[in-house]
Amino acid sequence: MDEEAARAAFAAALQSHRPEFGRFFLARLFGLEVAYEDDSCIVTAPVQDYMFNPQGSLHGGVIALILDIAMGHLLHHTVGAGITLEMKTQFAKPARSGRVRAVGRFLRRGRSISYLEARMTDEAGDLVAFATSTWRKL
């Protein structure tokens, strides 16, 4: 593992985090970039070795975090604050280098309960993982 890169990421996150969407500590630690297009939220992230599982690919927890952020930030951006009631993540392919891209979209937008999905792809456009979730508006 590139310990210097891990230390630098941690130090940068400590310096730049804010208690707000897109800038909270974990988003800064993993170098997430958040953008909104049409009815979607796009989260991109570099794949760094300090994010790896013992098999040498992006850890499933990191993947789930990024997918959750793509859905949660979209909900917050369009509907308002909410909480994840349930989330199912399925993994399709390991990510070992480059950047990943997660796109969150609504499946159904309700007054209090909404259903969302997010898909993560690698730089080649191959599906890495996808998730569906149920959210409740606060």
QUIMOCOR-V155725 format. One record per residue. N is the residue number from 1. RES is the residue in one letter. PHI is phi as a letter, one per 30 degrees, with the letter a starting at -180 (none if undefined). PSI is psi in whole degrees, 0 to 359 (none if undefined). D_LAST is the distance of its C-alpha to the last C-alpha in Angstrom with 1 decimal. Layout:
BEGIN
n->N res->RES phi->PHI psi->PSI d_last->D_LAST
n->N res->RES phi->PHI psi->PSI d_last->D_LAST
END
This chain:
BEGIN
n->1 res->M phi->none psi->142 d_last->40.1
n->2 res->D phi->d psi->91 d_last->40.2
n->3 res->E phi->d psi->326 d_last->39.5
n->4 res->E phi->d psi->318 d_last->40.0
n->5 res->A phi->d psi->320 d_last->37.3
n->6 res->A phi->d psi->316 d_last->34.9
n->7 res->R phi->d psi->318 d_last->35.8
n->8 res->A phi->d psi->319 d_last->35.5
n->9 res->A phi->d psi->318 d_last->32.0
n->10 res->F phi->d psi->315 d_last->30.9
n->11 res->A phi->d psi->317 d_last->32.6
n->12 res->A phi->d psi->320 d_last->31.2
n->13 res->A phi->d psi->320 d_last->27.6
n->14 res->L phi->d psi->322 d_last->28.3
n->15 res->Q phi->d psi->326 d_last->29.6
n->16 res->S phi->c psi->353 d_last->27.1
n->17 res->H phi->d psi->151 d_last->23.6
n->18 res->R phi->b psi->153 d_last->21.0
n->19 res->P phi->d psi->63 d_last->17.5
n->20 res->E phi->b psi->162 d_last->16.1
n->21 res->F phi->d psi->136 d_last->15.4
n->22 res->G phi->i psi->348 d_last->18.8
n->23 res->R phi->b psi->5 d_last->20.5
n->24 res->F phi->d psi->165 d_last->19.2
n->25 res->F phi->e psi->310 d_last->22.1
n->26 res->L phi->d psi->324 d_last->22.0
n->27 res->A phi->d psi->320 d_last->21.8
n->28 res->R phi->d psi->319 d_last->24.8
n->29 res->L phi->e psi->319 d_last->26.6
n->30 res->F phi->c psi->6 d_last->26.7
n->31 res->G phi->i psi->34 d_last->27.4
n->32 res->L phi->d psi->140 d_last->24.6
n->33 res->E phi->c psi->130 d_last->24.8
n->34 res->V phi->c psi->132 d_last->21.8
n->35 res->A phi->b psi->159 d_last->22.6
n->36 res->Y phi->b psi->133 d_last->21.2
n->37 res->E phi->b psi->131 d_last->23.6
n->38 res->D phi->h psi->238 d_last->23.2
n->39 res->D phi->c psi->43 d_last->20.1
n->40 res->S phi->b psi->159 d_last->20.2
n->41 res->C phi->c psi->129 d_last->19.4
n->42 res->I phi->c psi->124 d_last->22.6
n->43 res->V phi->c psi->124 d_last->22.8
n->44 res->T phi->c psi->151 d_last->26.4
n->45 res->A phi->a psi->144 d_last->27.8
n->46 res->P phi->d psi->148 d_last->31.4
n->47 res->V phi->c psi->112 d_last->32.6
n->48 res->Q phi->c psi->149 d_last->34.1
n->49 res->D phi->d psi->340 d_last->36.1
n->50 res->Y phi->d psi->355 d_last->34.2
n->51 res->M phi->c psi->4 d_last->31.3
n->52 res->F phi->d psi->155 d_last->33.7
n->53 res->N phi->d psi->177 d_last->34.1
n->54 res->P phi->d psi->342 d_last->37.6
n->55 res->Q phi->d psi->359 d_last->38.7
n->56 res->G phi->i psi->29 d_last->38.3
n->57 res->S phi->b psi->167 d_last->35.3
n->58 res->L phi->e psi->126 d_last->31.7
n->59 res->H phi->d psi->141 d_last->30.0
n->60 res->G phi->e psi->326 d_last->27.6
n->61 res->G phi->d psi->323 d_last->25.0
n->62 res->V phi->d psi->318 d_last->25.2
n->63 res->I phi->e psi->312 d_last->25.1
n->64 res->A phi->d psi->320 d_last->21.9
n->65 res->L phi->e psi->312 d_last->20.3
n->66 res->I phi->d psi->318 d_last->21.3
n->67 res->L phi->d psi->317 d_last->20.2
n->68 res->D phi->d psi->319 d_last->16.7
n->69 res->I phi->d psi->319 d_last->16.5
n->70 res->A phi->e psi->320 d_last->17.8
n->71 res->M phi->d psi->314 d_last->15.1
n->72 res->G phi->d psi->320 d_last->12.1
n->73 res->H phi->d psi->324 d_last->13.7
n->74 res->L phi->d psi->314 d_last->14.3
n->75 res->L phi->e psi->311 d_last->10.8
n->76 res->H phi->d psi->319 d_last->9.9
n->77 res->H phi->d psi->325 d_last->13.3
n->78 res->T phi->c psi->327 d_last->13.1
n->79 res->V phi->c psi->323 d_last->9.7
n->80 res->G phi->k psi->185 d_last->7.5
n->81 res->A phi->d psi->146 d_last->5.5
n->82 res->G phi->a psi->175 d_last->4.9
n->83 res->I phi->b psi->149 d_last->7.1
n->84 res->T phi->d psi->122 d_last->10.5
n->85 res->L phi->d psi->326 d_last->11.5
n->86 res->E phi->a psi->146 d_last->15.1
n->87 res->M phi->b psi->134 d_last->17.3
n->88 res->K phi->c psi->128 d_last->21.0
n->89 res->T phi->c psi->135 d_last->23.2
n->90 res->Q phi->b psi->137 d_last->26.8
n->91 res->F phi->c psi->133 d_last->29.4
n->92 res->A phi->c psi->327 d_last->32.2
n->93 res->K phi->a psi->141 d_last->34.3
n->94 res->P phi->d psi->149 d_last->34.6
n->95 res->A phi->c psi->125 d_last->34.0
n->96 res->R phi->c psi->345 d_last->36.6
n->97 res->S phi->a psi->174 d_last->37.0
n->98 res->G phi->i psi->219 d_last->36.0
n->99 res->R phi->b psi->151 d_last->32.5
n->100 res->V phi->c psi->157 d_last->29.7
n->101 res->R phi->b psi->123 d_last->27.4
n->102 res->A phi->c psi->132 d_last->24.1
n->103 res->V phi->c psi->118 d_last->22.7
n->104 res->G phi->c psi->138 d_last->19.2
n->105 res->R phi->b psi->157 d_last->18.9
n->106 res->F phi->d psi->138 d_last->17.0
n->107 res->L phi->c psi->319 d_last->18.8
n->108 res->R phi->a psi->129 d_last->16.9
n->109 res->R phi->c psi->116 d_last->14.0
n->110 res->G phi->c psi->178 d_last->12.5
n->111 res->R phi->d psi->320 d_last->10.6
n->112 res->S phi->b psi->329 d_last->7.8
n->113 res->I phi->c psi->131 d_last->9.7
n->114 res->S phi->b psi->152 d_last->11.6
n->115 res->Y phi->c psi->131 d_last->14.6
n->116 res->L phi->b psi->164 d_last->15.9
n->117 res->E phi->b psi->157 d_last->19.2
n->118 res->A phi->b psi->143 d_last->20.9
n->119 res->R phi->b psi->134 d_last->24.6
n->120 res->M phi->c psi->132 d_last->26.5
n->121 res->T phi->b psi->160 d_last->30.1
n->122 res->D phi->c psi->186 d_last->32.8
n->123 res->E phi->d psi->334 d_last->35.1
n->124 res->A phi->d psi->356 d_last->37.3
n->125 res->G phi->i psi->6 d_last->34.5
n->126 res->D phi->d psi->142 d_last->34.7
n->127 res->L phi->d psi->125 d_last->31.6
n->128 res->V phi->c psi->313 d_last->30.7
n->129 res->A phi->a psi->164 d_last->27.6
n->130 res->F phi->b psi->157 d_last->24.7
n->131 res->A phi->b psi->151 d_last->21.5
n->132 res->T phi->b psi->153 d_last->19.2
n->133 res->S phi->a psi->160 d_last->15.7
n->134 res->T phi->c psi->131 d_last->13.0
n->135 res->W phi->b psi->148 d_last->9.4
n->136 res->R phi->c psi->131 d_last->6.3
n->137 res->K phi->d psi->138 d_last->3.8
n->138 res->L phi->d psi->none d_last->0.0
END
